[in-house]
Amino acid sequence: MRIKKNIAVSESGFLFNPSTGDSFSVNPVGQDVIRLMKEEKSDEEIIDEILNTYMVDKNTVEKDLYDFKNVLESFKLIN
């Protein structure tokens, strides 16, 4: 899944959907995930990058990535 092309993403973690007028902000980990998704990285590549950047275990990263992508999908930010 990728971030939709019409979704505006700022360097500070602010997302804006011009289709709905909705805006969102994400924490630094969310910013990294969004950036990696925009770079079209696979889930495994995203997980590896997060594991290399933050002190967290793989199970937590996998679960959190799955949950985060579900939230993005529910707000129609990814396809």
N, C-alpha and C positions, 0 to 999 in steps of 0.2 A: 504494500500500500504506500501511496505517496501523498504528500501534501498537494491539494488542488492548486492549480496554477494561479487562480484568481485570489488566493489567500495571501494577504500582505503579512509579512513577518519582519519585525524589527530586530535589531541586534540586542535589544534589551529584553526580549522575550514577550513582546506584545504581538498578538495575532488579531487580524481584522478580516472578517468575511463581508465583502461588499455586497454580496447577494442578499444577506439577511440584516446587515448592519450590526451584527454581533461582534463583540471584541472580547479577547481573553488575554490573560497573562500567565506565563509559566515560570517555574523556578529554574535555576541554572541547569539542573539535570534535564528538565523538559526542553530547555533551549538547545542543549547538546543533541537530544533525540530529534528534535525538529530539524536542526542543521543536517544531521546525518541522513534523515529521511529525504530532505531536499537534495542531498548528494546521491540519492537512490541506493543507499547502502542496504544490505539485507539485514534481517533481524539478527542473525548471528554476528554480523559485523558491528551492528549497533551495540549488542550485548558485550562483545569483546572490548569495544572502545570505552564503554561505561565502566567495565571491570578494570580497565587500565588507568582510568582517570579518578575513580572514586573508591573508597574503602567500603566495599559491599560484596556480599556473596552472590554467586550466580543465580541461585533460586530466587532471591529477592529481585534481581534485575529482570529476570524472565517474567516474573509475575507482574512487576510494576510496568514493564514495557507492554505486556498484553493489556493490562488495565488502562494504561494511558492511550493506547491505540483505540480501544473501545470507546473511550470518552471522545477522542478526536472524531471517530466515525459517527458517534451519536449526534455530534454538532455539525456533521457534514463538512468536516475540514479535510478529510482524506478520501481517496478513492482507490 
